[in-house]
Amino acid sequence: MDFVERLELAEDEKTLIYEQEIYAGGRSVRRREEFPVMSHERP
């Protein structure tokens, strides 16, 4: 079994992307989740 995980910030810096891939027995499963990023800027 092989696991690959990726965590990255989208180019627009407004979305955090989490990707997971699992490889086992000649099969693969891929999962992707996107999370909005809150800005810490104050007016």
N, CA, C and O atoms as CSV, one atom per row, in Angstrom:
chain,resi,resn,atom,element,x,y,z
A,1,MET,N,N,0.838,-1.168,0.000
A,1,MET,CA,C,0.000,0.000,0.000
A,1,MET,C,C,0.887,1.237,0.000
A,1,MET,O,O,1.874,1.304,0.733
A,2,ASP,N,N,0.532,2.210,-0.823
A,2,ASP,CA,C,1.245,3.489,-0.862
A,2,ASP,C,C,0.243,4.614,-0.642
A,2,ASP,O,O,-0.867,4.593,-1.174
A,3,PHE,N,N,0.658,5.596,0.152
A,3,PHE,CA,C,-0.166,6.769,0.419
A,3,PHE,C,C,0.581,8.017,-0.041
A,3,PHE,O,O,1.780,8.151,0.199
A,4,VAL,N,N,-0.123,8.917,-0.694
A,4,VAL,CA,C,0.446,10.205,-1.087
A,4,VAL,C,C,-0.516,11.283,-0.601
A,4,VAL,O,O,-1.711,11.238,-0.893
A,5,GLU,N,N,0.014,12.251,0.142
A,5,GLU,CA,C,-0.808,13.356,0.617
A,5,GLU,C,C,-0.175,14.665,0.169
A,5,GLU,O,O,1.046,14.819,0.196
A,6,ARG,N,N,-1.024,15.611,-0.245
A,6,ARG,CA,C,-0.554,16.924,-0.673
A,6,ARG,C,C,-1.398,17.991,0.016
A,6,ARG,O,O,-2.609,17.844,0.180
A,7,LEU,N,N,-0.733,19.054,0.409
A,7,LEU,CA,C,-1.396,20.200,1.007
A,7,LEU,C,C,-0.831,21.431,0.320
A,7,LEU,O,O,0.381,21.646,0.337
A,8,GLU,N,N,-1.693,22.243,-0.288
A,8,GLU,CA,C,-1.200,23.424,-0.989
A,8,GLU,C,C,-2.201,24.564,-0.913
A,8,GLU,O,O,-3.394,24.355,-0.692
A,9,LEU,N,N,-1.700,25.748,-1.097
A,9,LEU,CA,C,-2.525,26.942,-1.154
A,9,LEU,C,C,-2.759,27.261,-2.620
A,9,LEU,O,O,-1.808,27.320,-3.398
A,10,ALA,N,N,-4.012,27.468,-3.008
A,10,ALA,CA,C,-4.349,27.776,-4.400
A,10,ALA,C,C,-3.667,29.080,-4.818
A,10,ALA,O,O,-3.280,29.889,-3.975
A,11,GLU,N,N,-3.529,29.268,-6.120
A,11,GLU,CA,C,-2.862,30.462,-6.643
A,11,GLU,C,C,-3.493,31.765,-6.155
A,11,GLU,O,O,-2.792,32.752,-5.933
A,12,ASP,N,N,-4.811,31.766,-5.990
A,12,ASP,CA,C,-5.484,32.984,-5.532
A,12,ASP,C,C,-5.338,33.199,-4.023
A,12,ASP,O,O,-5.793,34.213,-3.494
A,13,GLU,N,N,-4.711,32.257,-3.336
A,13,GLU,CA,C,-4.464,32.297,-1.887
A,13,GLU,C,C,-5.745,32.394,-1.066
A,13,GLU,O,O,-5.724,32.871,0.069
A,14,LYS,N,N,-6.861,31.944,-1.638
A,14,LYS,CA,C,-8.145,31.972,-0.933
A,14,LYS,C,C,-8.651,30.573,-0.602
A,14,LYS,O,O,-9.680,30.425,0.057
A,15,THR,N,N,-7.927,29.540,-1.059
A,15,THR,CA,C,-8.367,28.165,-0.863
A,15,THR,C,C,-7.180,27.278,-0.496
A,15,THR,O,O,-6.134,27.326,-1.143
A,16,LEU,N,N,-7.352,26.471,0.545
A,16,LEU,CA,C,-6.375,25.471,0.927
A,16,LEU,C,C,-6.842,24.140,0.342
A,16,LEU,O,O,-7.992,23.744,0.535
A,17,ILE,N,N,-5.954,23.450,-0.373
A,17,ILE,CA,C,-6.319,22.206,-1.055
A,17,ILE,C,C,-5.591,21.033,-0.408
A,17,ILE,O,O,-4.373,21.058,-0.232
A,18,TYR,N,N,-6.361,20.008,-0.058
A,18,TYR,CA,C,-5.811,18.775,0.496
A,18,TYR,C,C,-6.134,17.644,-0.472
A,18,TYR,O,O,-7.296,17.439,-0.824
A,19,GLU,N,N,-5.115,16.910,-0.904
A,19,GLU,CA,C,-5.313,15.767,-1.794
A,19,GLU,C,C,-4.688,14.528,-1.166
A,19,GLU,O,O,-3.626,14.589,-0.546
A,20,GLN,N,N,-5.372,13.406,-1.341
A,20,GLN,CA,C,-4.887,12.130,-0.823
A,20,GLN,C,C,-5.062,11.084,-1.911
A,20,GLN,O,O,-6.123,10.983,-2.528
A,21,GLU,N,N,-4.001,10.302,-2.142
A,21,GLU,CA,C,-4.069,9.191,-3.090
A,21,GLU,C,C,-3.621,7.927,-2.370
A,21,GLU,O,O,-2.643,7.934,-1.623
A,22,ILE,N,N,-4.349,6.845,-2.607
A,22,ILE,CA,C,-4.015,5.547,-2.005
A,22,ILE,C,C,-3.887,4.539,-3.136
A,22,ILE,O,O,-4.785,4.403,-3.968
A,23,TYR,N,N,-2.766,3.838,-3.158
A,23,TYR,CA,C,-2.505,2.814,-4.166
A,23,TYR,C,C,-2.368,1.460,-3.477
A,23,TYR,O,O,-1.575,1.314,-2.546
A,24,ALA,N,N,-3.143,0.463,-3.935
A,24,ALA,CA,C,-3.067,-0.872,-3.343
A,24,ALA,C,C,-3.641,-1.889,-4.325
A,24,ALA,O,O,-4.698,-1.657,-4.911
A,25,GLY,N,N,-2.968,-2.982,-4.501
A,25,GLY,CA,C,-3.466,-4.084,-5.321
A,25,GLY,C,C,-3.812,-3.688,-6.751
A,25,GLY,O,O,-4.777,-4.198,-7.319
A,26,GLY,N,N,-3.027,-2.776,-7.340
A,26,GLY,CA,C,-3.287,-2.363,-8.708
A,26,GLY,C,C,-4.413,-1.352,-8.850
A,26,GLY,O,O,-4.767,-0.978,-9.968
A,27,ARG,N,N,-4.972,-0.912,-7.756
A,27,ARG,CA,C,-6.059,0.086,-7.781
A,27,ARG,C,C,-5.575,1.373,-7.131
A,27,ARG,O,O,-4.612,1.378,-6.363
A,28,SER,N,N,-6.258,2.457,-7.451
A,28,SER,CA,C,-5.948,3.721,-6.799
A,28,SER,C,C,-7.232,4.470,-6.480
A,28,SER,O,O,-8.229,4.371,-7.196
A,29,VAL,N,N,-7.182,5.212,-5.397
A,29,VAL,CA,C,-8.306,6.043,-4.973
A,29,VAL,C,C,-7.751,7.434,-4.719
A,29,VAL,O,O,-6.709,7.588,-4.082
A,30,ARG,N,N,-8.449,8.445,-5.218
A,30,ARG,CA,C,-8.001,9.815,-5.036
A,30,ARG,C,C,-9.111,10.629,-4.391
A,30,ARG,O,O,-10.282,10.506,-4.750
A,31,ARG,N,N,-8.723,11.461,-3.434
A,31,ARG,CA,C,-9.683,12.306,-2.722
A,31,ARG,C,C,-9.132,13.726,-2.685
A,31,ARG,O,O,-7.937,13.928,-2.470
A,32,ARG,N,N,-10.000,14.703,-2.893
A,32,ARG,CA,C,-9.592,16.112,-2.875
A,32,ARG,C,C,-10.618,16.908,-2.081
A,32,ARG,O,O,-11.823,16.787,-2.301
A,33,GLU,N,N,-10.133,17.711,-1.169
A,33,GLU,CA,C,-10.990,18.583,-0.368
A,33,GLU,C,C,-10.453,20.002,-0.484
A,33,GLU,O,O,-9.240,20.206,-0.523
A,34,GLU,N,N,-11.342,20.974,-0.539
A,34,GLU,CA,C,-10.946,22.380,-0.608
A,34,GLU,C,C,-11.571,23.128,0.560
A,34,GLU,O,O,-12.744,22.940,0.883
A,35,PHE,N,N,-10.764,23.982,1.186
A,35,PHE,CA,C,-11.205,24.742,2.353
A,35,PHE,C,C,-10.961,26.226,2.117
A,35,PHE,O,O,-9.873,26.606,1.685
A,36,PRO,N,N,-11.941,27.064,2.387
A,36,PRO,CA,C,-11.724,28.512,2.252
A,36,PRO,C,C,-10.738,28.979,3.332
A,36,PRO,O,O,-10.755,28.490,4.461
A,37,VAL,N,N,-9.894,29.922,2.963
A,37,VAL,CA,C,-8.909,30.474,3.896
A,37,VAL,C,C,-9.402,31.835,4.361
A,37,VAL,O,O,-9.767,32.685,3.549
A,38,MET,N,N,-9.410,32.030,5.657
A,38,MET,CA,C,-9.845,33.315,6.220
A,38,MET,C,C,-8.694,34.291,6.179
A,38,MET,O,O,-7.553,33.932,6.470
A,39,SER,N,N,-8.989,35.510,5.822
A,39,SER,CA,C,-7.977,36.570,5.806
A,39,SER,C,C,-7.822,37.112,7.226
A,39,SER,O,O,-8.802,37.293,7.949
A,40,HIS,N,N,-6.569,37.368,7.608
A,40,HIS,CA,C,-6.296,37.927,8.939
A,40,HIS,C,C,-6.061,39.430,8.873
A,40,HIS,O,O,-5.638,40.041,9.854
A,41,GLU,N,N,-6.338,40.023,7.713
A,41,GLU,CA,C,-6.152,41.456,7.560
A,41,GLU,C,C,-7.250,42.198,8.299
A,41,GLU,O,O,-8.399,41.757,8.334
A,42,ARG,N,N,-6.892,43.312,8.880
A,42,ARG,CA,C,-7.860,44.141,9.599
A,42,ARG,C,C,-7.972,45.485,8.886
A,42,ARG,O,O,-6.983,46.013,8.379
A,43,PRO,N,N,-9.189,46.030,8.853
A,43,PRO,CA,C,-9.378,47.317,8.167
A,43,PRO,C,C,-8.661,48.461,8.858
A,43,PRO,O,O,-8.730,49.600,8.396
